[in-house]
């Protein structure tokens, strides 16, 4: 399972990276693997205000549809428009070109409630 150490992880399988005060959000390699081939992504709208744990997006695959939850609170400032035409980017590069949206976080202390890679690895064991 690919778990970059610099990211923080939610129990609901989202990841967050802070770059220049902006929270970049996507789903983990484990989550995309469990979903299988992603076929459609419904993202939040720019300007949406999200609270920690709020449903904010949906990822559909050949197996299932899965809700995505905001791992930190804040306002959506950008969405990954590439996912409209290429949802498979989530499968191909979940921590890079498969990112989902960017937030201006209300409180960077929200990050403290998220797990490190080592902690997340214990709650999301690799599927057999």
C-alpha positions as CSV (number, residue, x, y, z in Angstrom):
1,X,0.0,0.0,0.0
2,X,1.4,3.4,-1.0
3,X,1.2,5.8,1.9
4,X,3.3,9.0,1.5
5,X,4.6,10.0,5.0
6,X,4.1,13.7,4.4
7,X,0.3,13.4,4.2
8,X,-2.3,13.1,6.9
9,X,-5.1,10.6,6.6
10,X,-8.8,10.3,7.7
11,X,-10.5,7.1,8.9
12,X,-12.8,7.6,5.9
13,X,-9.8,7.2,3.5
14,X,-9.2,10.7,2.5
15,X,-5.7,12.3,2.5
16,X,-4.6,15.9,3.0
17,X,-1.5,17.7,2.0
18,X,-0.8,21.3,3.1
19,X,1.0,23.4,0.5
20,X,1.4,27.2,1.0
21,X,-1.5,27.2,3.5
22,X,-3.8,25.3,1.1
23,X,-5.2,21.9,1.9
24,X,-5.2,19.5,-1.1
25,X,-7.6,16.6,-0.7
26,X,-7.9,13.2,-2.4
27,X,-8.6,9.6,-1.6
28,X,-6.0,7.1,-0.6
29,X,-4.4,4.4,-2.7
30,X,-6.2,1.8,-0.5
31,X,-9.6,3.5,-1.2
32,X,-9.1,3.7,-4.9
33,X,-7.9,0.0,-4.9
34,X,-11.1,-1.1,-3.0
35,X,-13.3,0.9,-5.4
36,X,-11.6,-0.6,-8.5
37,X,-12.0,1.3,-11.8
38,X,-13.3,4.9,-11.1
39,X,-15.9,5.9,-13.7
40,X,-17.3,9.2,-12.4
41,X,-16.5,11.8,-9.8
42,X,-18.9,14.4,-8.4
43,X,-16.9,17.2,-6.7
44,X,-17.9,20.1,-4.5
45,X,-18.3,23.5,-6.0
46,X,-15.8,26.3,-5.7
47,X,-17.0,28.5,-2.8
48,X,-18.6,25.7,-0.8
49,X,-17.9,25.9,2.9
50,X,-17.2,22.4,4.3
51,X,-17.1,21.2,7.9
52,X,-14.9,18.3,9.1
53,X,-16.7,15.0,8.4
54,X,-19.2,16.6,6.0
55,X,-20.1,14.6,2.8
56,X,-18.7,16.7,0.0
57,X,-18.1,14.5,-3.0
58,X,-18.9,11.1,-4.6
59,X,-16.7,8.7,-6.4
60,X,-18.4,6.1,-8.6
61,X,-16.7,3.0,-9.8
62,X,-17.6,-0.3,-11.6
63,X,-18.0,-1.8,-8.1
64,X,-19.8,0.9,-6.0
65,X,-20.4,4.6,-5.2
66,X,-18.6,6.0,-2.2
67,X,-19.1,9.3,-0.4
68,X,-16.1,11.5,0.2
69,X,-15.9,13.5,3.5
70,X,-14.1,16.7,4.2
71,X,-11.0,15.8,6.3
72,X,-10.6,19.5,7.4
73,X,-13.0,22.5,7.5
74,X,-12.7,25.3,5.0
75,X,-13.8,26.9,1.8
76,X,-13.3,25.1,-1.6
77,X,-11.0,27.2,-3.7
78,X,-10.3,24.8,-6.6
79,X,-11.5,21.5,-8.0
80,X,-9.6,19.1,-10.2
81,X,-11.5,19.7,-13.5
82,X,-9.4,17.0,-15.1
83,X,-11.4,14.4,-13.3
84,X,-14.5,15.3,-15.3
85,X,-13.0,13.7,-18.4
86,X,-10.5,11.4,-16.8
87,X,-11.8,10.0,-13.5
88,X,-9.3,7.2,-13.9
89,X,-6.6,9.6,-12.7
90,X,-7.7,8.7,-9.2
91,X,-6.7,5.1,-9.9
92,X,-3.5,5.9,-11.7
93,X,-2.1,8.6,-9.4
94,X,-4.2,9.1,-6.2
95,X,-1.6,11.3,-4.5
96,X,-0.7,13.3,-7.6
97,X,-2.8,14.1,-10.6
98,X,-5.8,12.3,-9.0
99,X,-6.3,15.0,-6.3
100,X,-9.9,16.0,-5.9
101,X,-10.2,19.5,-4.5
102,X,-8.4,22.3,-2.6
103,X,-9.6,24.0,0.5
104,X,-8.5,27.2,2.3
105,X,-8.5,25.6,5.8
106,X,-10.4,27.4,8.6
107,X,-8.2,25.9,11.2
108,X,-4.9,24.1,10.6
109,X,-5.3,22.4,13.9
110,X,-7.9,20.1,12.2
111,X,-4.8,18.4,10.8
112,X,-3.8,17.2,14.3
113,X,-6.9,15.0,14.4
114,X,-5.9,13.2,11.3
115,X,-3.6,10.1,11.2
116,X,-0.1,9.7,10.2
117,X,0.8,7.2,7.5
118,X,1.8,4.6,10.2
119,X,-1.5,5.1,12.1
120,X,-3.6,4.9,8.9
121,X,-1.8,1.7,7.8
122,X,-3.1,0.0,10.9
123,X,-6.8,0.9,10.2
124,X,-6.7,0.2,6.5
125,X,-4.9,-3.1,6.0
126,X,-4.0,-4.0,2.5
127,X,-6.7,-6.3,1.0
128,X,-5.7,-9.8,0.2
